[in-house]
Amino acid sequence: MQIGIVGLGYVGLPLSLQFARSGVTVLGLDIDPAKIDAIAKGASYIKHIESSAIAAEVSAMRFSASTDFRRVKELDAVIICVPTPLNKNREPDISFILRTGEAIAPHIKRGTLVVLESTTYPGTTDEDLRQVLEKGSGLKAGSDFHLAFSPEREDPGNPNSKVASIPKVVGGYTPTCLEKAKALYGKAIKSVIPVSSCRAAEATKLLENIFRGVNIALVNELKVVYAAMDIDIWEVINAAKTKPFGFMPFYPGPGLGGHCIPIDPFYLTWKAREFGQNTRFIELAGEINTAMPNYVVNRLAEALNAKRKAVNGSRILLLGLAYKANVDDMRESPTYVLMDLLKKRGAEVAYYDPHIPIITPTREHAEWTGTKSVAWNKDSIKNFDAVLIATAHEAVNYQELADWCACIVDTRNVMRGVKVSEGQVWPA
Ligand SMILES: NC(=O)c1ccc[n+]([C@@H]2O[C@H](COP(=O)([O-])OP(=O)(O)OC[C@H]3O[C@@H](n4cnc5c(N)ncnc54)[C@H](O)[C@@H]3O)[C@@H](O)[C@H]2O)c1
């Protein structure tokens, strides 16, 4: 069996490797020639994926990559893992999916299975993608080719999270489509969970991410409320999580980040309007989470004020550009929002991130492109009026930070247990 995986990013690359390791021949397809070159050389471009893992599958001839979509005609199945961002009006942008559909449609043959993995609103697979595929191929979904949706469940930065052992939800356009998709994933994934339709599978992924977004908003709100009462939210969560049932810990932070939680819930909000439905929890959670960077900047202003300093003119170091600890993924990182807010208030802003030496181009934060992480040594760090911890990277020596910087604002509770002086650390 030879399969294709379109979109070799954070989702597509590990999935390709898992199929290849399971003995399936995988052709990776991407429009980015740099990724294709890297794979051919057995070189990784994602921090938590070892080059040796790619090299092993490439040299075993189980994994190769190309930009040539005509090669879809060689494949029995195609899995699509392309981005699904929001546009500048915060509406779903499924153009990457549709363009992929247009690119593969002329080359799919009778019996090909097409599976969408990109997170999206219910109806994308069996309406939008189906129409593009049928138009471009002249074939009918369900009878001539098979169509399914299976959401990705990645936990970036979690070393115990292995693609093979994460149960995979699958929904098919028809019962036969479902059977084909189950058989495909069964080759590489231990547990496949069938649901009744592509829409149910799409909705499952949205529920999972909305659940996180709403719960993070809840602890963010409680953080602010408890801080006013002089109660430490981290202590409270750590105590609450000793309850062996009915509680699951979520942690506050400087705002949402990453490619999923800040974005995916709004795919549902948009689609729900078509059905005259409101998504109030999603909107409220969005409002609370979006307010976090402002709260944090205000706390920083208080911390500086206590030292008779103003934000305006102060040198502020943001510690952590990645949206999540121990990863090099800076998409939608709240650190950008914090840097923008501080710059607007007249601060001189820099960042340190052991995993991101330089800011590569992004659509939303172009003005920071090319900015380099400062060096981690006493001479460089002691020059900052304050350090704002936005990401809890384990590679950072927080005791050194405490030794070098007199004013630290901590949004991640990483300074707990570090020897500090009175008034040096401000939780935020
Ligand atoms: N990153 C995660 O942790 C995660 C988790 C679950 C779900 N998802 C979802 O999976 C999807 C992919 O996310 P990702 O994080 O892997 O994105 P990514 O940006 O890391 O990778 C996407 C890849 O698709 C390629 N691409 C873009 N347009 C293309 C096209 N027309 N044809 C072929 N390739 C194209 C890009 O070059 C890139 O290599 C998104 O819908 C996302 O919401 C991501």
The ligand as an SDF file (V2000), in Angstrom:
LIG
                    3D

 44 48  0  0  0  0  0  0  0  0999 V2000
   -0.0030   21.5450   15.4030 N   0  0  0  0  0  0  0  0  0  0  0  0
   -0.8260   20.8570   16.1610 C   0  0  0  0  0  0  0  0  0  0  0  0
   -0.5050   20.5660   17.3110 O   0  0  0  0  0  0  0  0  0  0  0  0
   -2.2030   20.4140   15.6600 C   0  0  0  0  0  0  0  0  0  0  0  0
   -2.9550   19.5410   16.4590 C   0  0  0  0  0  0  0  0  0  0  0  0
   -4.1760   19.0930   16.0120 C   0  0  0  0  0  0  0  0  0  0  0  0
   -4.6680   19.5530   14.7970 C   0  0  0  0  0  0  0  0  0  0  0  0
   -3.9570   20.4140   14.0300 N   0  0  0  0  0  0  0  0  0  0  0  0
   -4.5250   20.8220   12.7610 C   0  0  0  0  0  0  0  0  0  0  0  0
   -3.8300   20.1750   11.7130 O   0  0  0  0  0  0  0  0  0  0  0  0
   -3.7550   21.0280   10.5730 C   0  0  0  0  0  0  0  0  0  0  0  0
   -2.3140   21.2360   10.1760 C   0  0  0  0  0  0  0  0  0  0  0  0
   -1.6380   21.8780   11.2300 O   0  0  0  0  0  0  0  0  0  0  0  0
   -0.0720   21.8950   11.3710 P   0  0  0  0  0  0  0  0  0  0  0  0
    0.2020   22.3640   12.7450 O   0  0  0  0  0  0  0  0  0  0  0  0
    0.5300   20.6070   10.9170 O   0  0  0  0  0  0  0  0  0  0  0  0
    0.2940   23.0400   10.2960 O   0  0  0  0  0  0  0  0  0  0  0  0
    1.7380   23.3930    9.7160 P   0  0  0  0  0  0  0  0  0  0  0  0
    1.6760   24.8150    9.2970 O   0  0  0  0  0  0  0  0  0  0  0  0
    2.8040   22.9380   10.6520 O   0  0  0  0  0  0  0  0  0  0  0  0
    1.8700   22.4880    8.4340 O   0  0  0  0  0  0  0  0  0  0  0  0
    1.0700   22.6220    7.3200 C   0  0  0  0  0  0  0  0  0  0  0  0
    1.8680   22.2130    6.0950 C   0  0  0  0  0  0  0  0  0  0  0  0
    0.9980   22.2940    4.9750 O   0  0  0  0  0  0  0  0  0  0  0  0
    1.7200   22.8280    3.8890 C   0  0  0  0  0  0  0  0  0  0  0  0
    0.7630   23.3600    2.9370 N   0  0  0  0  0  0  0  0  0  0  0  0
    0.0700   24.5180    2.9820 C   0  0  0  0  0  0  0  0  0  0  0  0
   -0.7370   24.6240    1.9260 N   0  0  0  0  0  0  0  0  0  0  0  0
   -0.5710   23.5070    1.2070 C   0  0  0  0  0  0  0  0  0  0  0  0
   -1.1390   23.0320   -0.0090 C   0  0  0  0  0  0  0  0  0  0  0  0
   -2.0460   23.7310   -0.6710 N   0  0  0  0  0  0  0  0  0  0  0  0
   -0.7250   21.8370   -0.4710 N   0  0  0  0  0  0  0  0  0  0  0  0
    0.2130   21.1310    0.2100 C   0  0  0  0  0  0  0  0  0  0  0  0
    0.7760   21.5140    1.3480 N   0  0  0  0  0  0  0  0  0  0  0  0
    0.3830   22.7020    1.8400 C   0  0  0  0  0  0  0  0  0  0  0  0
    2.6370   23.8370    4.5160 C   0  0  0  0  0  0  0  0  0  0  0  0
    3.7440   24.1120    3.6560 O   0  0  0  0  0  0  0  0  0  0  0  0
    3.0580   23.1170    5.7960 C   0  0  0  0  0  0  0  0  0  0  0  0
    4.2040   22.3120    5.6010 O   0  0  0  0  0  0  0  0  0  0  0  0
   -4.4870   22.3020   10.9660 C   0  0  0  0  0  0  0  0  0  0  0  0
   -5.8250   22.1970   10.5710 O   0  0  0  0  0  0  0  0  0  0  0  0
   -4.4140   22.2890   12.4670 C   0  0  0  0  0  0  0  0  0  0  0  0
   -5.4710   23.0160   13.0510 O   0  0  0  0  0  0  0  0  0  0  0  0
   -2.7180   20.8510   14.4460 C   0  0  0  0  0  0  0  0  0  0  0  0
  1  2  1  0
  2  3  2  0
  2  4  1  0
  4  5  1  0
  4 44  2  0
  5  6  2  0
  6  7  1  0
  7  8  2  0
  8  9  1  0
  8 44  1  0
  9 10  1  0
  9 42  1  0
 10 11  1  0
 11 12  1  0
 11 40  1  0
 12 13  1  0
 13 14  1  0
 14 15  2  0
 14 16  1  0
 14 17  1  0
 17 18  1  0
 18 19  2  0
 18 20  1  0
 18 21  1  0
 21 22  1  0
 22 23  1  0
 23 24  1  0
 23 38  1  0
 24 25  1  0
 25 26  1  0
 25 36  1  0
 26 27  1  0
 26 35  1  0
 27 28  2  0
 28 29  1  0
 29 30  1  0
 29 35  2  0
 30 31  1  0
 30 32  2  0
 32 33  1  0
 33 34  2  0
 34 35  1  0
 36 37  1  0
 36 38  1  0
 38 39  1  0
 40 41  1  0
 40 42  1  0
 42 43  1  0
M  CHG  2   8   1  16  -1
M  END
$$$$
